[in-house]
Amino acid sequence: MMRRLFFILLLTASLAKASQNLVLIVSDDHRYDLMGFHPEAPEWLETPNLDKLAAGGAHLTNAFVTTSLCSPSRASVLTGQYMHNHRVVDNQRPVPEGTRFFPQYLQKAGYHTAFIGKWHMGHEDDSPRPGFDHWVSFVGQGDYFNPTLNINGQKKPFKGYMTDILASQAIEWFHNTRPKDKPFLLYLSFKAVHYPFLPAPRHHGRYQDKPIPYPETMANSEENYRSQSRWIRERRYGIHGIDHMETGAFDKDPVPSFDSLYWRFCETVHGLDENIGRVIKTLEPVTADTVLLYMGDNGFALGEHGFYDKRDAFEESIRIPLLAYAPGRIKPGTVVPEMVQNIDIAPTLLNFAGVNVPQNEPRMDGESFAGLLLGQKKPWRKHILYEYHWEWNFPATPTCFAIRTDRYKYIYYHGVWDQNGFYDLQTDPHERHNLIQVPAYREQIVKLRDQMFTELKMSGGLTMPIRPPKGDQFYDRKLRR
């Protein structure tokens, strides 16, 4: 008890030195390893500003989402809750009435709060949301070029590239709109690098013909699929598969379309980094008083298992980039190996601000990792949970639940006549070999399976949300012929 009290006092003292200004930059579909400094990134990828954040702050090397899909993940960031608690299950559903976002607690504590960018919870609604004093957003996924933005309730058309425009909006807010006598939260939410990957014209072709590090599991070979679930092989020929007509057959095109997809992705990342640099430079006058986090909203497969996209529970889908920068508080070059998730963002930022969630408010599922950033050892989770529910508009990926430890991952596929997944991430980091049928792992598999379902049941995660079809959905077209 005394040791725990000492830790709390030590953490409180450390955070008291930290600034109250908070900046959260969120990108879309940016996978965990596509940053120039990352050892698994292609050597030609240029992200000098993300590299600067990592070198001058902390890189959280094992950061994950609880759901690898735009809207559910963003709702988890804002609420600190699992998808089954905040109920934003897919990209079409609005946020339920009465949902509490962490910026609302900051407002009550005297913060000025600004949201700029992609909201995407309530697909056709870009109106200002609770918790923000300044609002700049757009409908749904938005447009890479010449967007129309909703600025505090007023629609305004813009000419140019979306990533440039959003960064400029943040810079204008910083100089001309924010009160200078209040601490602030800037929540900058980029559309980039969401599929289809469209770089700024000035960067289009920048990486053309650069060597691509094709993943081991990309080849359509029996070795890659011998032990895997059947839906995995089938997905490569369906939506979000590299042999689907949307991207063209990878092994037949003399200039494979996958290559263009990869190069455009990296060029879009480069443009994102360029604009993050503009924002970092703008913040220089208050850097000593600011804590900045950068993260992706979900991962993205680039050929792994024959996929592009996210949704599934493989590493490329659920892992995200996560960097923290606070000169004078976070030691340069800090590496945090503990498993953190998007549900931890809200409690961490509130922790840095010294703001507590009232006891009568909805409970957050996440924990603050502020102490980990400050180099303080503390008890931390030994596993993470993952959930995704099948979507009728993107039917190639089944409902899946997963539990991941620092070594093993168990995946349960619901509603398909198929086998589940079990992987040893220490000996098989690329998840080539599904060990679900290997007798030697039976005890470990059952233990993880039971633990996962017990925790989901306790937190209300076993209620299946069903969304009725609308319009010309694929499975009833034959009935109308």
One Martini backbone bead per residue (centre of mass of N, CA, C, O) as a GRO file, in nm:
protein
  481
    1MET     BB    1   0.058   0.062  -0.022
    2MET     BB    2   0.302   0.255   0.010
    3ARG     BB    3   0.413   0.214  -0.276
    4ARG     BB    4   0.163   0.319  -0.426
    5LEU     BB    5   0.162   0.601  -0.297
    6PHE     BB    6   0.442   0.682  -0.395
    7PHE     BB    7   0.382   0.665  -0.697
    8ILE     BB    8   0.155   0.875  -0.707
    9LEU     BB    9   0.326   1.112  -0.599
   10LEU     BB   10   0.545   1.099  -0.817
   11LEU     BB   11   0.361   1.140  -1.063
   12THR     BB   12   0.235   1.408  -0.975
   13ALA     BB   13   0.503   1.565  -0.962
   14SER     BB   14   0.581   1.523  -1.261
   15LEU     BB   15   0.318   1.646  -1.390
   16ALA     BB   16   0.339   1.932  -1.265
   17LYS     BB   17   0.572   2.011  -1.478
   18ALA     BB   18   0.377   1.992  -1.688
   19SER     BB   19   0.199   2.081  -1.935
   20GLN     BB   20  -0.134   2.174  -2.039
   21ASN     BB   21  -0.078   2.145  -2.319
   22LEU     BB   22  -0.255   1.980  -2.596
   23VAL     BB   23  -0.158   1.738  -2.858
   24LEU     BB   24  -0.351   1.568  -3.117
   25ILE     BB   25  -0.239   1.351  -3.374
   26VAL     BB   26  -0.435   1.213  -3.644
   27SER     BB   27  -0.432   0.941  -3.852
   28ASP     BB   28  -0.495   0.741  -4.158
   29ASP     BB   29  -0.378   0.424  -4.221
   30HIS     BB   30  -0.110   0.430  -4.050
   31ARG     BB   31   0.136   0.234  -4.021
   32TYR     BB   32   0.379   0.147  -3.786
   33ASP     BB   33   0.643   0.124  -4.012
   34LEU     BB   34   0.589   0.414  -4.178
   35MET     BB   35   0.886   0.525  -4.071
   36GLY     BB   36   1.200   0.619  -4.124
   37PHE     BB   37   1.321   0.507  -3.837
   38HIS     BB   38   1.215   0.240  -3.892
   39PRO     BB   39   1.352  -0.077  -3.942
   40GLU     BB   40   1.095  -0.164  -4.152
   41ALA     BB   41   1.145   0.055  -4.340
   42PRO     BB   42   1.201   0.199  -4.614
   43GLU     BB   43   1.495   0.369  -4.692
   44TRP     BB   44   1.332   0.599  -4.878
   45LEU     BB   45   1.167   0.705  -4.653
   46GLU     BB   46   1.028   1.038  -4.570
   47THR     BB   47   1.017   1.142  -4.201
   48PRO     BB   48   1.153   1.391  -4.030
   49ASN     BB   49   0.928   1.468  -3.814
   50LEU     BB   50   0.878   1.193  -3.687
   51ASP     BB   51   1.174   1.148  -3.619
   52LYS     BB   52   1.191   1.387  -3.424
   53LEU     BB   53   0.986   1.288  -3.217
   54ALA     BB   54   1.136   1.024  -3.146
   55ALA     BB   55   1.416   1.149  -3.069
   56GLY     BB   56   1.277   1.378  -2.862
   57GLY     BB   57   1.114   1.128  -2.740
   58ALA     BB   58   0.862   0.882  -2.787
   59HIS     BB   59   0.839   0.526  -2.856
   60LEU     BB   60   0.562   0.317  -2.907
   61THR     BB   61   0.612  -0.013  -3.010
   62ASN     BB   62   0.319  -0.128  -2.868
   63ALA     BB   63   0.065  -0.025  -3.052
   64PHE     BB   64  -0.301  -0.035  -3.029
   65VAL     BB   65  -0.610  -0.140  -3.127
   66THR     BB   66  -0.950  -0.246  -3.064
   67THR     BB   67  -1.032  -0.131  -3.358
   68SER     BB   68  -0.988  -0.168  -3.721
   69LEU     BB   69  -1.155   0.128  -3.750
   70CYS     BB   70  -1.224   0.439  -3.774
   71SER     BB   71  -1.472   0.507  -3.588
   72PRO     BB   72  -1.423   0.316  -3.345
   73SER     BB   73  -1.138   0.425  -3.281
   74ARG     BB   74  -1.212   0.725  -3.236
   75ALA     BB   75  -1.409   0.668  -3.005
   76SER     BB   76  -1.191   0.545  -2.817
   77VAL     BB   77  -1.020   0.798  -2.792
   78LEU     BB   78  -1.256   0.990  -2.674
   79THR     BB   79  -1.359   0.772  -2.433
   80GLY     BB   80  -1.184   0.508  -2.338
   81GLN     BB   81  -1.341   0.281  -2.506
   82TYR     BB   82  -1.482   0.023  -2.608
   83MET     BB   83  -1.693  -0.054  -2.855
   84HIS     BB   84  -1.909  -0.207  -2.666
   85ASN     BB   85  -1.951   0.076  -2.508
   86HIS     BB   86  -1.982   0.311  -2.734
   87ARG     BB   87  -2.130   0.180  -3.013
   88VAL     BB   88  -1.920   0.230  -3.252
   89VAL     BB   89  -1.911  -0.019  -3.496
   90ASP     BB   90  -1.906   0.170  -3.750
   91ASN     BB   91  -1.900   0.411  -4.023
   92GLN     BB   92  -2.228   0.491  -3.982
   93ARG     BB   93  -2.247   0.537  -3.685
   94PRO     BB   94  -2.345   0.719  -3.442
   95VAL     BB   95  -2.325   0.874  -3.157
   96PRO     BB   96  -2.453   0.829  -2.873
   97GLU     BB   97  -2.642   0.956  -2.657
   98GLY     BB   98  -2.438   1.080  -2.386
   99THR     BB   99  -2.163   1.089  -2.473
  100ARG     BB  100  -1.827   1.105  -2.346
  101PHE     BB  101  -1.567   1.333  -2.386
  102PHE     BB  102  -1.260   1.433  -2.284
  103PRO     BB  103  -1.287   1.745  -2.359
  104GLN     BB  104  -1.513   1.807  -2.151
  105TYR     BB  105  -1.324   1.797  -1.902
  106LEU     BB  106  -1.138   2.025  -1.997
  107GLN     BB  107  -1.341   2.251  -2.007
  108LYS     BB  108  -1.408   2.242  -1.698
  109ALA     BB  109  -1.084   2.310  -1.647
  110GLY     BB  110  -1.029   2.565  -1.870
  111TYR     BB  111  -1.025   2.477  -2.160
  112HIS     BB  112  -0.929   2.508  -2.489
  113THR     BB  113  -1.100   2.358  -2.774
  114ALA     BB  114  -0.987   2.178  -3.078
  115PHE     BB  115  -1.129   2.074  -3.393
  116ILE     BB  116  -0.941   1.924  -3.679
  117GLY     BB  117  -1.120   1.731  -3.917
  118LYS     BB  118  -1.178   1.404  -3.884
  119TRP     BB  119  -1.461   1.231  -3.765
  120HIS     BB  120  -1.666   0.991  -3.858
  121MET     BB  121  -1.948   1.009  -3.666
  122GLY     BB  122  -2.162   1.023  -3.874
  123HIS     BB  123  -2.140   1.020  -4.205
  124GLU     BB  124  -2.340   1.297  -4.273
  125ASP     BB  125  -2.205   1.455  -4.017
  126ASP     BB  126  -2.040   1.793  -3.945
  127SER     BB  127  -2.122   1.891  -3.684
  128PRO     BB  128  -2.078   2.012  -3.397
  129ARG     BB  129  -1.934   1.891  -3.098
  130PRO     BB  130  -1.894   1.799  -2.799
  131GLY     BB  131  -1.598   1.966  -2.645
  132PHE     BB  132  -1.586   2.216  -2.861
  133ASP     BB  133  -1.493   2.551  -2.942
  134HIS     BB  134  -1.353   2.447  -3.210
  135TRP     BB  135  -1.465   2.386  -3.561
  136VAL     BB  136  -1.328   2.145  -3.811
  137SER     BB  137  -1.498   1.984  -4.087
  138PHE     BB  138  -1.650   1.686  -4.246
  139VAL     BB  139  -1.789   1.466  -4.452
  140GLY     BB  140  -1.687   1.184  -4.371
  141GLN     BB  141  -1.404   1.126  -4.564
  142GLY     BB  142  -1.382   1.313  -4.778
  143ASP     BB  143  -1.146   1.518  -4.967
  144TYR     BB  144  -0.838   1.565  -5.107
  145PHE     BB  145  -0.986   1.777  -5.303
  146ASN     BB  146  -1.160   2.050  -5.268
  147PRO     BB  147  -1.297   2.113  -4.997
  148THR     BB  148  -1.562   2.110  -4.754
  149LEU     BB  149  -1.605   2.307  -4.465
  150ASN     BB  150  -1.686   2.304  -4.117
  151ILE     BB  151  -1.703   2.625  -3.954
  152ASN     BB  152  -1.881   2.663  -3.694
  153GLY     BB  153  -2.143   2.585  -3.901
  154GLN     BB  154  -1.987   2.679  -4.164
  155LYS     BB  155  -1.970   2.664  -4.502
  156LYS     BB  156  -1.647   2.603  -4.683
  157PRO     BB  157  -1.466   2.638  -4.960
  158PHE     BB  158  -1.172   2.474  -5.107
  159LYS     BB  159  -0.845   2.499  -5.239
  160GLY     BB  160  -0.681   2.189  -5.264
  161TYR     BB  161  -0.510   2.009  -5.016
  162MET     BB  162  -0.620   1.870  -4.736
  163THR     BB  163  -0.361   1.853  -4.560
  164ASP     BB  164  -0.283   2.148  -4.595
  165ILE     BB  165  -0.551   2.275  -4.492
  166LEU     BB  166  -0.555   2.158  -4.202
  167ALA     BB  167  -0.288   2.279  -4.112
  168SER     BB  168  -0.372   2.573  -4.164
  169GLN     BB  169  -0.605   2.573  -3.961
  170ALA     BB  170  -0.426   2.525  -3.713
  171ILE     BB  171  -0.245   2.775  -3.749
  172GLU     BB  172  -0.469   2.987  -3.742
  173TRP     BB  173  -0.578   2.915  -3.466
  174PHE     BB  174  -0.318   2.971  -3.304
  175HIS     BB  175  -0.288   3.279  -3.389
  176ASN     BB  176  -0.625   3.388  -3.399
  177THR     BB  177  -0.824   3.215  -3.180
  178ARG     BB  178  -0.688   3.145  -2.937
  179PRO     BB  179  -0.655   3.179  -2.617
  180LYS     BB  180  -0.379   3.312  -2.431
  181ASP     BB  181  -0.511   3.245  -2.119
  182LYS     BB  182  -0.521   2.932  -2.207
  183PRO     BB  183  -0.535   2.623  -2.214
  184PHE     BB  184  -0.491   2.357  -2.465
  185LEU     BB  185  -0.666   2.169  -2.724
  186LEU     BB  186  -0.534   1.990  -3.006
  187TYR     BB  187  -0.734   1.822  -3.258
  188LEU     BB  188  -0.567   1.662  -3.525
  189SER     BB  189  -0.751   1.518  -3.811
  190PHE     BB  190  -0.656   1.337  -4.061
  191LYS     BB  191  -0.715   1.185  -4.364
  192ALA     BB  192  -0.454   1.102  -4.384
  193VAL     BB  193  -0.388   0.789  -4.564
  194HIS     BB  194  -0.641   0.720  -4.703
  195TYR     BB  195  -0.811   0.524  -4.890
  196PRO     BB  196  -0.713   0.639  -5.160
  197PHE     BB  197  -0.391   0.710  -5.244
  198LEU     BB  198  -0.337   1.076  -5.241
  199PRO     BB  199  -0.112   1.275  -5.329
  200ALA     BB  200   0.043   1.538  -5.373
  201PRO     BB  201   0.141   1.662  -5.669
  202ARG     BB  202   0.441   1.721  -5.567
  203HIS     BB  203   0.465   1.385  -5.490
  204HIS     BB  204   0.395   1.253  -5.742
  205GLY     BB  205   0.647   1.004  -5.804
  206ARG     BB  206   0.879   1.010  -5.591
  207TYR     BB  207   0.874   0.662  -5.560
  208GLN     BB  208   0.910   0.565  -5.827
  209ASP     BB  209   1.074   0.252  -5.850
  210LYS     BB  210   1.103   0.167  -5.581
  211PRO     BB  211   1.179  -0.063  -5.364
  212ILE     BB  212   0.981  -0.340  -5.253
  213PRO     BB  213   0.886  -0.497  -4.942
  214TYR     BB  214   0.774  -0.783  -4.975
  215PRO     BB  215   0.592  -0.992  -4.813
  216GLU     BB  216   0.602  -1.321  -4.723
  217THR     BB  217   0.263  -1.354  -4.734
  218MET     BB  218   0.186  -1.271  -5.040
  219ALA     BB  219   0.210  -1.525  -5.164
  220ASN     BB  220   0.043  -1.776  -5.367
  221SER     BB  221   0.086  -2.027  -5.140
  222GLU     BB  222   0.076  -2.314  -4.962
  223GLU     BB  223   0.261  -2.225  -4.732
  224ASN     BB  224   0.075  -1.967  -4.651
  225TYR     BB  225  -0.214  -2.167  -4.628
  226ARG     BB  226  -0.215  -2.447  -4.489
  227SER     BB  227  -0.313  -2.329  -4.178
  228GLN     BB  228  -0.523  -2.142  -4.264
  229SER     BB  229  -0.793  -1.990  -4.305
  230ARG     BB  230  -1.011  -1.979  -4.564
  231TRP     BB  231  -1.081  -1.669  -4.573
  232ILE     BB  232  -0.794  -1.573  -4.638
  233ARG     BB  233  -0.770  -1.679  -4.926
  234GLU     BB  234  -1.039  -1.548  -5.033
  235ARG     BB  235  -0.973  -1.242  -4.987
  236ARG     BB  236  -0.764  -1.196  -5.223
  237TYR     BB  237  -1.034  -1.209  -5.431
  238GLY     BB  238  -1.156  -0.979  -5.278
  239ILE     BB  239  -1.226  -0.743  -5.096
  240HIS     BB  240  -0.908  -0.647  -4.996
  241GLY     BB  241  -0.754  -0.783  -5.237
  242ILE     BB  242  -0.480  -0.813  -5.460
  243ASP     BB  243  -0.677  -0.995  -5.674
  244HIS     BB  244  -0.864  -0.778  -5.719
  245MET     BB  245  -1.012  -0.565  -5.945
  246GLU     BB  246  -0.940  -0.296  -5.790
  247THR     BB  247  -0.608  -0.369  -5.838
  248GLY     BB  248  -0.539  -0.620  -5.967
  249ALA     BB  249  -0.336  -0.857  -6.081
  250PHE     BB  250  -0.029  -0.909  -5.954
  251ASP     BB  251   0.088  -1.160  -6.158
  252LYS     BB  252   0.012  -1.004  -6.461
  253ASP     BB  253   0.122  -0.730  -6.438
  254PRO     BB  254   0.398  -0.567  -6.557
  255VAL     BB  255   0.272  -0.324  -6.373
  256PRO     BB  256   0.188  -0.349  -6.076
  257SER     BB  257  -0.062  -0.207  -5.889
  258PHE     BB  258   0.062  -0.248  -5.612
  259ASP     BB  259   0.301  -0.062  -5.649
  260SER     BB  260   0.139   0.199  -5.672
  261LEU     BB  261   0.003   0.175  -5.401
  262TYR     BB  262   0.266   0.192  -5.237
  263TRP     BB  263   0.384   0.460  -5.343
  264ARG     BB  264   0.136   0.639  -5.273
  265PHE     BB  265   0.138   0.589  -4.977
  266CYS     BB  266   0.424   0.712  -4.921
  267GLU     BB  267   0.360   0.993  -5.041
  268THR     BB  268   0.134   1.055  -4.837
  269VAL     BB  269   0.311   1.037  -4.586
  270HIS     BB  270   0.506   1.264  -4.662
  271GLY     BB  271   0.287   1.489  -4.661
  272LEU     BB  272   0.208   1.453  -4.370
  273ASP     BB  273   0.484   1.514  -4.246
  274GLU     BB  274   0.512   1.799  -4.357
  275ASN     BB  275   0.260   1.910  -4.191
  276ILE     BB  276   0.359   1.838  -3.912
  277GLY     BB  277   0.598   2.031  -3.931
  278ARG     BB  278   0.431   2.292  -3.943
  279VAL     BB  279   0.303   2.256  -3.663
  280ILE     BB  280   0.557   2.233  -3.489
  281LYS     BB  281   0.667   2.515  -3.562
  282THR     BB  282   0.422   2.674  -3.451
  283LEU     BB  283   0.464   2.550  -3.144
  284GLU     BB  284   0.742   2.659  -3.037
  285PRO     BB  285   0.653   2.882  -2.821
  286VAL     BB  286   0.503   2.613  -2.649
  287THR     BB  287   0.675   2.353  -2.612
  288ALA     BB  288   0.748   2.374  -2.299
  289ASP     BB  289   0.400   2.354  -2.262
  290THR     BB  290   0.385   2.066  -2.425
  291VAL     BB  291   0.184   1.783  -2.523
  292LEU     BB  292   0.257   1.536  -2.778
  293LEU     BB  293   0.057   1.331  -2.994
  294TYR     BB  294   0.106   1.052  -3.220
  295MET     BB  295  -0.137   0.882  -3.444
  296GLY     BB  296  -0.312   0.609  -3.549
  297ASP     BB  297  -0.633   0.459  -3.612
  298ASN     BB  298  -0.488   0.232  -3.786
  299GLY     BB  299  -0.396  -0.004  -3.975
  300PHE     BB  300  -0.218  -0.165  -4.272
  301ALA     BB  301  -0.219  -0.364  -4.536
  302LEU     BB  302   0.072  -0.464  -4.766
  303GLY     BB  303   0.014  -0.795  -4.865
  304GLU     BB  304  -0.057  -0.941  -4.627
  305HIS     BB  305  -0.213  -1.234  -4.705
  306GLY     BB  306  -0.331  -1.065  -4.961
  307PHE     BB  307  -0.367  -0.775  -4.839
  308TYR     BB  308  -0.574  -0.486  -4.812
  309ASP     BB  309  -0.614  -0.317  -4.523
  310LYS     BB  310  -0.811  -0.415  -4.243
  311ARG     BB  311  -0.999  -0.545  -3.945
  312ASP     BB  312  -0.824  -0.752  -3.873
  313ALA     BB  313  -0.591  -0.937  -3.632
  314PHE     BB  314  -0.342  -0.858  -3.752
  315GLU     BB  315  -0.069  -0.671  -3.702
  316GLU     BB  316  -0.104  -0.461  -3.942
  317SER     BB  317  -0.395  -0.377  -3.834
  318ILE     BB  318  -0.348  -0.319  -3.501
  319ARG     BB  319  -0.105  -0.152  -3.550
  320ILE     BB  320   0.054   0.160  -3.441
  321PRO     BB  321   0.151   0.472  -3.440
  322LEU     BB  322   0.341   0.611  -3.144
  323LEU     BB  323   0.398   0.941  -3.021
  324ALA     BB  324   0.601   1.141  -2.784
  325TYR     BB  325   0.617   1.508  -2.697
  326ALA     BB  326   0.820   1.661  -2.416
  327PRO     BB  327   1.023   1.880  -2.344
  328GLY     BB  328   1.158   1.816  -2.012
  329ARG     BB  329   1.002   1.525  -1.968
  330ILE     BB  330   1.069   1.363  -2.216
  331LYS     BB  331   1.304   1.161  -2.299
  332PRO     BB  332   1.515   1.127  -2.532
  333GLY     BB  333   1.469   0.812  -2.683
  334THR     BB  334   1.224   0.682  -2.582
  335VAL     BB  335   1.121   0.344  -2.496
  336VAL     BB  336   0.800   0.174  -2.522
  337PRO     BB  337   0.705  -0.175  -2.485
  338GLU     BB  338   0.438  -0.158  -2.395
  339MET     BB  339   0.096  -0.230  -2.414
  340VAL     BB  340  -0.092  -0.009  -2.599
  341GLN     BB  341  -0.399   0.189  -2.646
  342ASN     BB  342  -0.654   0.389  -2.755
  343ILE     BB  343  -0.793   0.385  -2.462
  344ASP     BB  344  -0.532   0.552  -2.332
  345ILE     BB  345  -0.542   0.848  -2.429
  346ALA     BB  346  -0.744   0.995  -2.249
  347PRO     BB  347  -0.615   0.936  -1.964
  348THR     BB  348  -0.339   1.060  -2.036
  349LEU     BB  349  -0.424   1.355  -2.096
  350LEU     BB  350  -0.567   1.400  -1.827
  351ASN     BB  351  -0.317   1.347  -1.655
  352PHE     BB  352  -0.145   1.585  -1.765
  353ALA     BB  353  -0.383   1.795  -1.673
  354GLY     BB  354  -0.512   1.707  -1.390
  355VAL     BB  355  -0.772   1.530  -1.473
  356ASN     BB  356  -1.068   1.396  -1.348
  357VAL     BB  357  -1.300   1.150  -1.352
  358PRO     BB  358  -1.591   1.129  -1.249
  359GLN     BB  359  -1.766   0.885  -1.076
  360ASN     BB  360  -2.051   0.944  -1.243
  361GLU     BB  361  -1.905   0.859  -1.488
  362PRO     BB  362  -1.804   0.692  -1.736
  363ARG     BB  363  -1.602   0.434  -1.774
  364MET     BB  364  -1.275   0.372  -1.840
  365ASP     BB  365  -1.076   0.120  -1.995
  366GLY     BB  366  -0.832   0.277  -1.972
  367GLU     BB  367  -0.488   0.390  -1.928
  368SER     BB  368  -0.231   0.561  -1.809
  369PHE     BB  369   0.104   0.630  -1.974
  370ALA     BB  370   0.269   0.862  -1.843
  371GLY     BB  371   0.475   0.706  -1.667
  372LEU     BB  372   0.619   0.564  -1.906
  373LEU     BB  373   0.724   0.831  -2.039
  374LEU     BB  374   0.883   0.907  -1.753
  375GLY     BB  375   1.026   0.623  -1.653
  376GLN     BB  376   0.808   0.472  -1.484
  377LYS     BB  377   0.747   0.206  -1.300
  378LYS     BB  378   0.464  -0.013  -1.369
  379PRO     BB  379   0.194  -0.172  -1.369
  380TRP     BB  380   0.089  -0.381  -1.647
  381ARG     BB  381  -0.039  -0.514  -1.902
  382LYS     BB  382  -0.045  -0.860  -2.052
  383HIS     BB  383  -0.291  -0.775  -2.241
  384ILE     BB  384  -0.509  -0.770  -2.528
  385LEU     BB  385  -0.802  -0.654  -2.693
  386TYR     BB  386  -1.020  -0.759  -2.974
  387GLU     BB  387  -1.267  -0.607  -3.212
  388TYR     BB  388  -1.495  -0.725  -3.481
  389HIS     BB  389  -1.765  -0.646  -3.708
  390TRP     BB  390  -1.943  -0.738  -3.947
  391GLU     BB  391  -1.995  -0.609  -4.285
  392TRP     BB  392  -2.213  -0.574  -4.552
  393ASN     BB  393  -2.018  -0.371  -4.726
  394PHE     BB  394  -1.760  -0.566  -4.603
  395PRO     BB  395  -1.762  -0.920  -4.627
  396ALA     BB  396  -1.455  -1.049  -4.612
  397THR     BB  397  -1.470  -0.996  -4.295
  398PRO     BB  398  -1.504  -1.136  -4.008
  399THR     BB  399  -1.586  -1.181  -3.711
  400CYS     BB  400  -1.357  -1.073  -3.441
  401PHE     BB  401  -1.163  -1.209  -3.171
  402ALA     BB  402  -0.890  -1.099  -2.950
  403ILE     BB  403  -0.583  -1.217  -2.790
  404ARG     BB  404  -0.280  -1.049  -2.665
  405THR     BB  405   0.041  -1.107  -2.603
  406ASP     BB  406   0.388  -1.098  -2.610
  407ARG     BB  407   0.348  -1.394  -2.778
  408TYR     BB  408   0.036  -1.450  -2.805
  409LYS     BB  409  -0.242  -1.539  -3.040
  410TYR     BB  410  -0.601  -1.527  -3.029
  411ILE     BB  411  -0.858  -1.619  -3.277
  412TYR     BB  412  -1.206  -1.549  -3.325
  413TYR     BB  413  -1.450  -1.677  -3.553
  414HIS     BB  414  -1.765  -1.547  -3.638
  415GLY     BB  415  -1.995  -1.709  -3.864
  416VAL     BB  416  -1.786  -1.930  -3.966
  417TRP     BB  417  -1.674  -2.216  -4.150
  418ASP     BB  418  -1.399  -2.238  -3.947
  419GLN     BB  419  -1.088  -2.164  -3.831
  420ASN     BB  420  -0.895  -2.057  -3.603
  421GLY     BB  421  -0.638  -1.867  -3.423
  422PHE     BB  422  -0.273  -1.936  -3.361
  423TYR     BB  423   0.018  -1.750  -3.238
  424ASP     BB  424   0.378  -1.721  -3.242
  425LEU     BB  425   0.545  -1.418  -3.218
  426GLN     BB  426   0.839  -1.510  -3.163
  427THR     BB  427   0.868  -1.733  -3.411
  428ASP     BB  428   0.605  -1.573  -3.578
  429PRO     BB  429   0.567  -1.248  -3.666
  430HIS     BB  430   0.400  -1.307  -3.958
  431GLU     BB  431   0.177  -1.527  -3.934
  432ARG     BB  432   0.210  -1.814  -4.104
  433HIS     BB  433   0.144  -2.011  -3.847
  434ASN     BB  434  -0.119  -2.204  -3.760
  435LEU     BB  435  -0.164  -2.363  -3.422
  436ILE     BB  436  -0.461  -2.472  -3.358
  437GLN     BB  437  -0.387  -2.802  -3.424
  438VAL     BB  438  -0.169  -2.817  -3.203
  439PRO     BB  439  -0.144  -3.007  -2.922
  440ALA     BB  440   0.083  -2.850  -2.756
  441TYR     BB  441  -0.129  -2.580  -2.745
  442ARG     BB  442  -0.401  -2.641  -2.608
  443GLU     BB  443  -0.380  -2.510  -2.326
  444GLN     BB  444  -0.320  -2.220  -2.422
  445ILE     BB  445  -0.572  -2.180  -2.596
  446VAL     BB  446  -0.789  -2.223  -2.378
  447LYS     BB  447  -0.694  -2.003  -2.186
  448LEU     BB  448  -0.730  -1.760  -2.379
  449ARG     BB  449  -1.020  -1.804  -2.461
  450ASP     BB  450  -1.146  -1.785  -2.175
  451GLN     BB  451  -1.036  -1.509  -2.102
  452MET     BB  452  -1.167  -1.347  -2.328
  453PHE     BB  453  -1.471  -1.421  -2.271
  454THR     BB  454  -1.476  -1.327  -1.979
  455GLU     BB  455  -1.407  -1.026  -2.031
  456LEU     BB  456  -1.633  -0.966  -2.231
  457LYS     BB  457  -1.867  -1.037  -2.045
  458MET     BB  458  -1.803  -0.837  -1.809
  459SER     BB  459  -1.812  -0.579  -2.037
  460GLY     BB  460  -2.035  -0.637  -2.272
  461GLY     BB  461  -1.899  -0.800  -2.549
  462LEU     BB  462  -2.155  -1.027  -2.641
  463THR     BB  463  -2.314  -0.818  -2.808
  464MET     BB  464  -2.470  -0.818  -3.115
  465PRO     BB  465  -2.455  -0.586  -3.372
  466ILE     BB  466  -2.729  -0.502  -3.586
  467ARG     BB  467  -2.750  -0.389  -3.928
  468PRO     BB  468  -2.958  -0.297  -4.146
  469PRO     BB  469  -3.029  -0.290  -4.461
  470LYS     BB  470  -2.970  -0.069  -4.751
  471GLY     BB  471  -3.088  -0.098  -5.037
  472ASP     BB  472  -2.853  -0.239  -5.269
  473GLN     BB  473  -2.778  -0.526  -5.158
  474PHE     BB  474  -2.606  -0.809  -5.236
  475TYR     BB  475  -2.817  -1.039  -5.099
  476ASP     BB  476  -3.099  -0.916  -5.273
  477ARG     BB  477  -3.079  -0.896  -5.588
  478LYS     BB  478  -3.197  -1.170  -5.696
  479LEU     BB  479  -3.495  -1.117  -5.588
  480ARG     BB  480  -3.541  -0.864  -5.813
  481ARG     BB  481  -3.524  -1.010  -6.109
   0.00000   0.00000   0.00000
